C-alpha cells in the first residue's frame, strides 16, 4: 500500500505533523507532497490520500490551499480513500476552530472521496467549528492544536494513525 500525503504549510506546523504521520505509518508507505510545489492533480495517481490543512485567523484556508482551491473541483476522487488532518487554534479562534478542515472535507466529498479517520472532539475547548460531523461528536479528521495542546499532538497522531491503518485495511479487505 502506498499513501500520498498532500499538505500546505505556512509556519511549518502542518509540515511537521505530516512528517510525524509519515514516521508513524512508515516512510516506505507514505510519500509527502507539499502543495506549494506539487499540483493537486497528482492526487489522481494515488488510491489512498491523507490531506493536511490549517485554519488561519477567522476561518481562513491556508494560503497554499487557497491558491489551489479551484483545482479541487477538477480532481476525480471517486473510489479514493481519504483521511484528513487539520491544524488550528481553539483558544485564540474559538469560533473558527478547524474550519478549513471542514471546508476541505466538503470538497473531498463533492469529488467522490471516501473519507475515513473521523476523530472524537473530546478534550478540546472551542465554541464552534465547520469541521464537526452532523452529530457534533467528531471532527471530520484529526484536529491538532500546536498553540494550546502541543503536548497532546504526539499521542493523537499515534492513535489516529492506528485508527486509519485499521480503517484502510478493513476497506481493502472487502
Phi, psi and omega per residue, in radians:
X1 nan 2.378 3.081
X2 -2.142 2.247 -3.135
X3 -1.970 2.306 3.068
X4 -1.790 2.154 3.130
X5 -1.886 1.950 3.117
X6 -1.793 2.302 -3.131
X7 -2.516 2.757 2.964
X8 -2.131 2.420 -3.039
X9 -2.568 2.141 3.119
X10 -1.626 -0.792 -3.076
X11 -1.895 0.222 3.081
X12 1.403 -0.147 -3.130
X13 -1.145 -0.712 3.130
X14 -1.192 -0.622 3.085
X15 -1.181 -0.739 3.110
X16 -1.082 -0.734 3.081
X17 -1.075 -0.714 3.111
X18 -1.038 -0.764 3.139
X19 -1.139 -0.647 3.105
X20 -1.193 -0.682 3.085
X21 -1.123 -0.755 3.118
X22 -1.062 -0.760 3.132
X23 -1.127 -0.680 -3.129
X24 -1.181 -0.744 -3.099
X25 -1.516 -0.407 3.140
X26 1.996 2.227 -3.127
X27 -1.207 -0.313 3.074
X28 -1.398 -0.231 -3.119
X29 -1.840 -0.622 -3.045
X30 -1.909 2.163 3.036
X31 -1.834 2.338 -3.108
X32 -1.677 2.444 3.110
X33 -2.371 1.977 3.042
X34 -1.407 2.103 -3.050
X35 -1.208 -0.179 3.026
X36 -1.135 -0.542 -3.076
X37 -1.969 -0.119 -3.030
X38 -2.212 2.200 3.092
X39 -1.119 2.467 3.126
X40 -1.095 -0.406 3.125
X41 -1.004 -0.416 3.131
X42 -1.176 -0.238 3.074
X43 -1.063 -0.532 -3.100
X44 -1.093 -0.369 -3.105
X45 -1.444 -0.003 -3.037
X46 -2.226 2.503 -3.129
X47 -1.541 -0.489 3.141
X48 -2.153 2.213 -3.088
X49 -2.192 2.546 2.888
X50 -2.124 2.275 -3.124
X51 -2.086 2.252 -3.130
X52 -2.030 2.293 -3.081
X53 -2.506 2.644 3.058
X54 -2.072 2.665 3.085
X55 -1.757 2.338 -3.109
X56 -2.016 2.507 3.048
X57 0.802 -2.163 -3.021
X58 -1.631 1.043 3.089
X59 1.432 0.429 -3.118
X60 -1.486 2.615 3.085
X61 -1.422 2.455 3.106
X62 -0.940 2.506 -2.946
X63 -1.011 -0.676 3.132
X64 -1.186 -0.734 3.064
X65 -1.117 -0.751 -3.123
X66 -1.034 -0.717 -3.118
X67 -1.203 -0.392 3.141
X68 -1.862 0.025 -3.032
X69 -0.901 -0.785 -3.140
X70 -1.071 -0.440 -3.128
X71 -1.179 -0.436 -3.092
X72 -1.026 -0.642 -3.122
X73 -1.100 -0.329 -3.122
X74 -1.659 -0.011 -3.082
X75 -1.726 2.192 3.098
X76 -1.528 1.901 3.131
X77 -1.801 0.178 -3.126
X78 -0.957 2.166 3.110
X79 1.428 -0.049 3.141
X80 -1.526 2.473 3.071
X81 -1.547 2.218 -3.058
X82 -2.296 2.204 3.017
X83 -1.977 2.522 -3.073
X84 -2.147 2.562 2.947
X85 -2.424 2.664 -3.105
X86 -2.433 2.730 3.071
X87 -1.982 2.488 3.118
X88 -2.877 3.045 -3.123
X89 -2.117 1.777 -3.038
X90 -1.324 -0.298 -3.138
X91 -1.675 -0.893 -3.122
X92 -1.185 -0.541 -3.109
X93 -2.293 0.977 -3.014
X94 -1.073 -0.442 3.125
X95 -1.543 -0.056 -3.082
X96 -2.338 0.337 -3.058
X97 -1.046 2.109 3.077
X98 1.132 0.379 -3.135
X99 -1.004 -0.719 -3.133
X100 -1.080 -0.619 3.077
X101 -1.057 -0.764 3.099
X102 -1.120 -0.696 3.132
X103 -1.167 -0.693 3.103
X104 -1.147 -0.700 3.089
X105 -0.981 -0.803 3.114
X106 -1.032 -0.734 3.133
X107 -1.132 -0.746 -3.134
X108 -1.099 -0.785 3.111
X109 -1.094 -0.707 -3.137
X110 -1.098 -0.465 -3.134
X111 -1.673 0.134 3.031
X112 1.608 0.118 3.136
X113 -1.199 2.592 3.079
X114 -1.764 1.890 -3.010
X115 -1.562 2.335 3.051
X116 -2.163 3.079 3.011
X117 1.458 0.422 3.080
X118 -1.052 2.441 -2.944
X119 -2.163 2.314 -3.139
X120 -1.047 2.520 -3.136
X121 -1.638 0.217 3.069
X122 -1.158 2.452 3.080
X123 1.549 0.089 3.095
X124 -1.933 2.705 -3.131
X125 -2.291 1.670 -3.092
X126 -2.547 2.887 -3.123
X127 -1.576 -0.972 -3.121
X128 -2.501 2.831 3.125
X129 -2.801 2.394 3.020
X130 -1.320 -0.115 -3.090
X131 -1.639 0.127 3.114
X132 -1.463 2.541 3.034
X133 -1.260 2.974 -3.087
X134 -1.001 -0.593 3.139
X135 -1.434 -0.070 3.123
X136 1.035 0.381 3.113
X137 -1.775 -0.231 -3.081
X138 -2.412 2.697 2.908
X139 -1.537 2.772 -3.140
X140 -1.336 0.019 3.086
X141 -2.995 -3.083 3.126
X142 -1.164 2.205 3.129
X143 -1.837 2.112 3.123
X144 -2.055 2.528 3.123
X145 -2.364 1.634 -3.126
X146 -1.304 -0.278 3.123
X147 -1.350 -0.676 -2.996
X148 -2.106 -0.379 -3.108
X149 -2.355 0.719 -3.126
X150 -1.015 -0.532 -3.125
X151 -1.234 -0.245 3.121
X152 -1.673 -0.232 -3.012
X153 -1.082 -0.791 -3.098
X154 -0.998 -0.858 -3.119
X155 -1.167 -0.693 3.119
X156 -1.103 -0.772 3.115
X157 -1.064 -0.800 -3.139
X158 -1.029 -0.876 -3.118
X159 -1.131 -0.709 -3.136
X160 -1.147 -0.705 3.115
X161 -1.111 -0.696 3.054
X162 -1.074 -0.748 -3.134
X163 -1.079 -0.878 -3.074
X164 -1.234 -0.526 3.079
X165 -1.076 -0.767 3.108
X166 -1.130 -0.775 -3.126
X167 -1.119 -0.723 3.118
X168 -1.114 -0.803 -3.138
X169 -1.054 -0.723 3.124
X170 -1.099 -0.734 -3.131
X171 -1.160 -0.799 -3.074
X172 -1.253 -0.383 3.126
X173 -1.450 -0.237 3.132
X174 -1.292 nan nan
